[in-house]
Amino acid sequence: MQTVPQRLPTTGPAREALREKGQFWTPDWIAQAMIGYVLQDEADHIFDPAVGAGAFFKAAKAIGQRLGRQIALLGTEIDLAALQQATQNGLTADDLALVQMSNFVLQPPARRFQAIVANPPYIRHHRLPAEIKAHLKSYSAALLGTALDGRAGLHIYFLLRALQLLDAGGRLAFIMPADTCEGVFADPLWRWITRHYRLEAVITFTPAASPFPQVDTNPIIFLIRHAEPASGFWWAQCTEAETAGLYTWIASGFGAAPEGSLRVSRRQLQEGLATGLSRTPADERWSGIILGDVARVWRGIATGANDFFFLTRAQATALGIPDEFLRLAVGRTRDVDGDEITPARLQQLEAAGRPTLLLSLDGRPFADFPPGVQRYLLEGEKQGLPERPLIAQRRPWYKMEVRAVPPFLFAYLGRRNARFIRNTAGALPLTGFLCVYPHQSDPVSLERLWRVLSHPDTVANLALVGKSYGAGAIKVEPRALERLPLAGAALEAAGDQQYRQGSLFS
């Protein structure tokens, strides 16, 4: 019996409720592959800390029958409605009899397990109550010797708690979002894991093969043993959904020849940790020069209230705001339909009713502004803007962040369209963009750098530093962008054969 497909609401309260619970059901072909890993050492049970709709229980029953073994089904769950979904998927009351209704992270079982498998709830940090976040921070500090960054979601703590409960020689299979190895907390997390456990394999998926095609996340399977750490691990990329080859390869102990739907390589652990476990191995695209060697990166301007501070020309004129307080600006990545923002494009946006002017006020006293500005600021106070979280940090509240006009912008969050943009319009970017400020700003150096940034190999290298999401989307934060490798082919194409000595922009 196939698992009943999960119907994912796309908008509204139902979608919000789904995000609060972080529950996304595991498809059968993934559950079977993961169970195939944890049952390799004659384990007589599995433990699932987030039973949900019971996909792993079903897979364990089926594989146990094929192997002629009785597999005890153990687990925890906090959502009774999820267990009711499990019965709809064909599990019986007897199958669920050993499931404890408890919070796995805060109230863990008192025993260890030989086989742990999970698709933990993907609940991001900002949805966790403050008291829970404080408890998790203390927990990670006691376990790792240093507290994880507060942006670690609940799924990270599921992994840590499960590893603690993994018996000597036991196996663990977790399917997790890519932020598990791409987030700001990833380095201390994986350094600790790989010092105490053996990372055996990492399985990634192309967008076409994603187990969760309607979910904005990039899933990864981690296969870990409680055994002596090893210097290498298997890294695979699955290119076809519903492939049986994934189970065959994993259940064989990685000995079976992978089918065409799997790309498999053996990687060194240190390289994998340095490059990123979710990312393809570093290759010849790495020139030895990173963007931070030739430029600095800042985020765009955060107004705290774009609907107030970001205006159309018609609005500014009607409000009586003088030009001296207005700066050309661009707010949304979709407002730039190519790789250049030009004066003509700003005119098109204005004609279409899009705002193109930033109200950029300094910190002078209110009384020193002209009447039009004063009237508008009073309207902002009536709207409660000074109490908004970001604006409340400014003194005075209307004082805008200051940025020099960057020669290049970066659209840092995009679905297959993250890109550098040449800024010939002299526009200031809002937070939909990053600002790229080259160390050398003469025309020749700017032209050379633009050739490098727009080169396909450099753009491809964004995958080496960005955080990956569903459908091929990536997000690159400022410090991560500064670590972007500038492709050797791109540097050569820019016209300097001595780029390896760093002479291109000197």
C-alpha positions in Angstrom: 0.0 0.0 0.0 1.4 3.4 -1.0 1.5 6.3 1.4 -1.3 8.7 0.9 0.2 11.8 -0.8 0.4 14.8 1.4 -1.7 17.7 0.2 0.3 20.8 0.7 -1.7 24.1 0.9 0.1 26.9 -1.0 -1.3 29.9 0.8 -3.4 31.1 3.7 -3.8 29.8 7.3 -3.4 26.2 6.3 0.0 26.8 4.8 1.0 28.8 7.9 -0.1 26.0 10.1 2.0 23.6 8.1 5.0 25.8 8.6 4.4 26.0 12.4 4.4 22.2 12.6 7.1 21.7 10.0 5.6 18.4 8.9 6.4 17.1 5.4 5.7 13.4 4.8 8.5 11.2 3.5 7.8 9.5 0.1 8.0 5.7 0.1 11.1 5.5 -2.1 13.1 7.7 0.2 11.8 5.9 3.4 12.8 2.5 2.0 16.3 3.6 1.1 16.9 5.1 4.5 15.5 2.0 6.3 17.7 -0.1 4.0 20.7 1.6 5.6 19.8 1.4 9.3 18.8 -2.3 9.1 22.1 -3.5 7.6 23.6 -4.8 10.9 20.8 -7.1 12.0 19.0 -4.5 14.1 15.8 -5.9 15.5 14.1 -2.4 15.8 14.0 1.0 14.4 13.4 4.2 16.3 11.7 7.3 14.7 11.7 10.4 16.8 9.1 12.1 14.7 6.7 9.3 13.5 4.3 11.5 11.7 2.4 9.7 9.0 4.5 6.5 9.6 6.5 6.3 6.3 9.5 4.7 8.1 7.4 2.3 10.0 5.8 1.1 6.8 9.1 0.7 5.1 10.6 -1.2 8.0 7.7 -3.6 8.0 8.0 -4.2 4.3 11.8 -4.6 4.4 11.6 -6.8 7.5 9.3 -9.1 5.8 11.6 -9.4 2.8 14.5 -10.1 5.1 12.5 -12.6 7.2 13.0 -10.5 10.4 10.6 -9.1 12.9 11.3 -5.4 13.3 10.1 -3.6 16.4 8.6 -0.2 15.6 9.6 2.4 18.2 9.2 6.2 18.2 7.9 9.4 19.6 5.4 11.9 18.4 3.7 15.0 19.8 0.8 15.4 17.2 -2.0 12.9 17.6 -3.5 14.0 14.2 -0.2 12.9 12.5 -0.6 9.4 14.0 -4.1 9.3 12.7 -2.6 10.0 9.2 -0.4 7.0 9.8 -3.4 4.7 10.2 -4.8 6.0 6.9 -1.5 5.0 5.4 -2.1 1.4 6.4 -0.5 1.1 9.8 -2.4 -0.6 12.6 -2.9 0.2 16.3 -0.4 -2.6 17.0 2.2 -1.0 14.7 1.9 2.2 16.7 1.6 0.7 20.1 5.2 1.5 21.1 5.0 5.2 20.0 5.3 7.5 23.0 3.5 10.8 22.9 6.4 13.0 24.1 8.7 15.8 23.0 11.8 13.9 21.7 14.3 16.8 22.1 13.1 18.0 25.6 12.0 14.7 27.0 14.2 12.1 25.2 13.8 8.3 25.8 15.9 6.8 28.5 17.5 4.1 26.3 19.8 3.9 23.3 19.0 2.5 19.8 20.8 0.6 17.1 18.8 2.0 14.2 17.5 5.6 14.2 15.7 7.1 11.2 13.9 10.4 10.8 12.5 13.2 8.8 12.5 15.7 11.7 10.1 18.6 11.8 11.5 21.6 9.8 10.7 24.4 12.2 12.8 27.4 11.7 14.3 29.3 14.6 12.0 32.4 14.4 9.0 30.1 15.1 10.4 28.7 18.3 9.3 30.3 21.6 12.0 32.3 23.4 12.1 29.9 26.4 12.6 26.9 24.0 15.4 28.6 22.2 17.1 29.4 25.5 16.9 25.7 26.5 18.2 24.5 23.1 21.1 27.0 23.3 22.1 25.6 26.8 21.8 22.1 25.5 24.1 22.6 22.5 26.6 24.4 24.7 26.8 21.5 27.1 27.0 18.9 24.4 29.3 20.6 21.9 31.3 22.9 24.2 29.9 25.9 22.4 26.4 27.1 21.8 25.1 26.8 18.3 24.1 30.0 16.6 20.5 31.0 17.4 19.5 30.6 13.8 19.6 26.8 14.1 16.1 25.3 13.6 14.5 22.6 15.7 15.6 19.9 13.2 19.2 20.5 14.1 18.5 19.6 17.7 16.6 16.5 16.6 19.8 15.4 15.0 22.0 16.1 18.0 19.6 14.3 20.4 19.4 11.3 18.1 23.1 11.0 17.8 23.3 11.0 21.6 20.9 8.1 21.7 22.6 6.1 19.0 24.2 2.9 20.4 27.7 1.9 19.7 27.9 0.5 16.2 24.4 1.8 15.5 23.3 3.5 12.3 21.4 6.8 11.8 19.6 8.1 8.7 18.2 11.6 8.7 16.7 13.5 5.8 17.2 17.2 6.5 17.1 20.6 4.7 20.4 21.8 3.2 20.8 24.5 5.9 22.0 21.7 8.1 25.3 22.0 6.4 25.0 25.5 4.9 23.8 27.6 7.9 26.0 29.8 10.0 25.9 27.0 12.7 27.1 24.3 10.3 30.8 24.4 10.9 30.8 23.7 14.7 28.0 21.2 14.2 29.8 19.1 11.7 33.2 19.4 13.2 31.6 17.9 16.4 29.7 15.2 14.5 32.7 14.0 12.5 35.0 13.9 15.5 32.6 11.5 17.3 30.9 9.6 14.6 31.5 8.2 11.1 29.8 10.1 8.3 29.3 7.3 5.8 27.3 9.0 3.0 25.6 12.2 1.9 22.8 12.0 -0.7 21.7 15.1 -2.5 19.0 15.6 -5.2 18.7 17.6 -8.3 15.5 19.8 -8.4 13.9 17.3 -10.8 14.5 14.5 -8.3 13.5 16.3 -5.1 11.5 14.2 -2.6 9.5 17.3 -1.7 8.9 19.1 -5.0 6.3 21.5 -3.6 8.4 22.5 -0.6 10.8 25.4 -0.6 13.7 23.4 0.7 16.6 21.4 -0.7 16.6 18.0 1.1 19.7 16.0 1.9 20.0 12.5 3.4 22.8 12.0 6.0 23.9 8.4 6.8 26.0 8.2 10.0 27.3 5.4 12.2 28.4 5.4 15.8 31.8 4.1 14.9 35.4 5.4 14.6 35.5 8.5 12.3 36.7 7.9 8.8 38.7 10.2 6.5 36.3 9.8 3.5 32.7 9.4 2.8 30.4 8.6 -0.2 28.7 11.5 -1.9 25.8 10.9 -4.2 23.4 13.0 -6.3 20.1 11.6 -7.2 18.9 12.8 -10.6 15.6 10.9 -10.9 12.6 10.7 -8.5 11.1 7.4 -7.5 14.3 5.5 -8.5 14.8 2.1 -7.0 18.5 2.4 -7.5 18.9 4.5 -4.4 17.7 1.7 -2.2 19.8 -0.9 -4.1 23.0 1.2 -3.7 22.5 2.0 0.0 21.3 -1.4 1.1 24.3 -3.0 -0.6 26.6 -1.2 1.8 27.5 1.2 -1.1 29.0 -1.8 -3.0 26.5 -2.1 -5.8 27.3 -0.2 -9.0 25.1 2.9 -9.0 22.4 3.1 -11.7 22.2 6.0 -14.1 19.9 7.9 -11.8 22.8 8.2 -9.2 26.1 10.1 -9.6 28.4 8.7 -6.9 31.9 9.8 -5.8 34.2 9.2 -2.9 35.2 12.4 -1.2 37.7 13.3 1.5 36.0 14.4 4.7 38.1 17.6 5.1 37.4 18.6 1.5 33.7 18.0 2.1 33.6 20.0 5.2 35.5 22.9 3.6 33.5 22.9 0.4 30.1 22.0 2.0 28.5 18.6 2.3 25.6 19.7 0.1 27.8 21.0 -2.7 29.7 19.3 -5.5 33.4 18.8 -4.9 35.7 21.7 -5.5 37.1 21.5 -9.0 39.1 23.5 -11.6 36.6 26.4 -11.4 38.4 27.4 -8.2 41.2 29.8 -9.2 42.5 30.6 -5.8 41.1 34.1 -5.8 37.8 35.0 -4.1 35.5 38.0 -4.5 36.6 39.3 -1.1 40.2 39.7 -2.5 39.0 42.3 -4.9 35.8 43.8 -3.5 33.7 44.2 -0.3 30.0 43.3 0.0 27.3 45.0 2.0 23.6 44.3 2.1 21.2 46.8 0.5 19.4 49.5 2.5 16.9 48.3 5.1 14.2 51.0 5.3 12.0 49.3 7.9 8.9 50.5 5.9 9.3 50.4 2.2 5.7 51.5 1.7 6.6 54.8 3.5 10.2 55.5 2.5 10.2 54.2 -1.1 8.2 56.5 -3.3 7.1 57.1 -6.9 7.9 60.4 -8.5 4.2 61.3 -8.4 4.0 60.6 -4.7 7.1 62.7 -3.9 5.7 65.6 -6.0 2.3 65.4 -4.4 3.8 65.4 -0.9 6.0 68.4 -1.7 9.3 66.6 -0.9 12.3 68.4 -2.4 14.7 66.4 -4.6 17.6 67.0 -2.1 16.0 64.4 0.1 15.4 61.8 -2.6 17.8 59.2 -4.1 17.3 57.0 -7.1 16.7 53.4 -5.8 15.6 49.9 -6.9 13.7 47.7 -4.5 12.9 44.3 -6.1 15.0 41.9 -8.0 12.1 41.4 -10.5 12.3 45.2 -11.3 15.6 44.4 -13.0 14.8 42.0 -15.9 18.4 41.6 -17.1 22.0 42.0 -15.9 22.0 45.8 -16.0 20.0 48.5 -14.3 20.0 51.6 -16.5 18.4 55.1 -16.4 16.0 53.9 -19.1 14.9 51.0 -16.9 14.2 53.3 -14.0 12.0 55.4 -16.3 10.1 52.3 -17.4 9.5 51.4 -13.7 8.3 54.9 -13.0 5.9 54.8 -15.9 4.6 51.5 -14.6 3.9 53.0 -11.2 6.8 51.4 -9.4 8.6 53.4 -6.8 12.1 54.5 -7.8 12.9 57.2 -5.1 14.2 56.6 -1.6 13.4 59.1 1.0 16.9 59.6 2.4 16.8 61.9 5.4 19.7 62.7 7.7 19.6 63.1 11.4 18.8 66.8 11.6 16.1 68.0 14.0 12.5 67.7 12.8 12.1 71.5 12.7 14.9 71.9 10.2 13.1 70.0 7.5 10.9 71.9 4.9 7.1 71.8 5.5 6.4 68.9 3.0 8.9 66.6 4.8 7.5 67.6 8.2 3.9 66.8 7.2 5.0 63.4 5.8 6.9 62.5 9.0 3.9 63.4 11.1 1.9 61.0 9.0 4.5 58.3 9.6 4.3 58.9 13.4 0.5 58.5 13.2 1.0 55.1 11.5 3.2 54.0 14.4 6.4 53.7 12.3 8.7 54.8 15.1 7.7 51.7 17.1 8.5 49.2 14.3 11.4 46.9 15.4 14.0 48.1 12.9 13.0 51.7 12.8 12.9 51.9 16.6 16.7 51.3 16.6 17.4 54.5 14.7 18.0 57.9 16.3 16.0 59.8 15.1 13.6 57.2 13.7 13.5 58.8 10.2 17.3 58.8 9.7 18.0 56.6 6.7 21.0 54.2 6.3 23.7 55.6 4.1 25.3 53.7 1.2 27.5 54.8 -1.6 26.2 53.9 -5.0 27.6 50.4 -5.8 28.9 49.7 -9.3 27.5 46.2 -9.1 24.5 44.7 -7.4 23.8 41.1 -6.6 20.4 39.6 -6.7 21.0 37.3 -3.7 17.8 35.2 -3.6 16.5 33.8 -6.8 15.1 30.7 -8.4 17.8 29.8 -10.9 18.4 33.5 -11.5 20.8 34.7 -8.8 23.1 37.0 -10.7 25.3 40.1 -10.7 23.9 43.3 -12.1 25.8 46.3 -13.5 24.5 49.5 -12.0 24.7 52.2 -14.7 21.7 54.0 -13.4 23.4 55.1 -10.1 20.6 53.5 -8.1 20.8 52.6 -4.5 19.6 49.1 -3.8 17.2 48.1 -1.0 17.5 44.8 0.8 16.5 42.7 -2.2 20.1 43.2 -3.4 23.6 43.1 -2.1 26.1 45.9 -2.9 29.4 45.0 -4.4 32.1 47.7 -4.0 35.4 46.9 -5.9 38.7 47.9 -4.3 39.7 49.3 -7.6 37.1 51.7 -9.1 38.8 53.0 -12.2 37.0 52.2 -15.5 39.5 49.6 -16.7 39.3 47.6 -13.4 35.5 47.8 -13.3 35.2 46.5 -16.8 37.6 43.6 -16.1 35.7 42.7 -12.9 32.4 42.9 -14.7 33.6 40.3 -17.3 34.6 38.0 -14.4 31.4 38.4 -12.4 29.2 37.9 -15.5 31.1 34.8 -16.6 29.0 31.6 -16.5 31.7 29.7 -14.5 31.7 32.4 -11.8 27.9 32.4 -11.6 28.0 28.6 -11.4 30.3 28.9 -8.4 27.5 30.6 -6.4 26.4 27.1 -5.6 29.7 26.7 -3.6 28.8 29.5 -1.2 25.1 30.0 -1.2 22.3 28.4 0.8 20.2 26.2 -1.4 16.4 25.9 -1.3 13.7 24.2 -3.4 13.5 24.3 -7.2 17.1 25.4 -7.6 16.8 28.6 -5.5 19.9 29.9 -3.7 20.5 32.6 -1.2 23.9 34.2 -0.7 24.6 36.4 2.3 27.2 39.2 2.2 30.1 37.4 3.9 29.4 34.2 1.9 29.5 36.2 -1.3 32.9 37.5 -0.4 34.0 33.9 -0.3 32.8 33.3 -3.9 35.6 31.7 -6.0 36.3 33.7 -9.1 36.6 31.1 -11.9 39.9 30.7 -13.5 38.4 30.7 -17.0 36.6 33.9 -16.2 39.8 35.6 -15.0 41.7 34.5 -18.1 38.9 35.8 -20.3 39.1 39.1 -18.5 42.5 39.6 -20.2 45.2 38.9 -17.6 47.2 35.7 -17.8 48.8 36.3 -14.5 45.7 36.1 -12.4 47.1 33.3 -10.2 49.5 35.8 -8.9 46.7 38.2 -8.1 47.7 40.8 -10.7 44.3 41.2 -12.4 43.1 44.0 -10.3 46.3 45.3 -8.8 
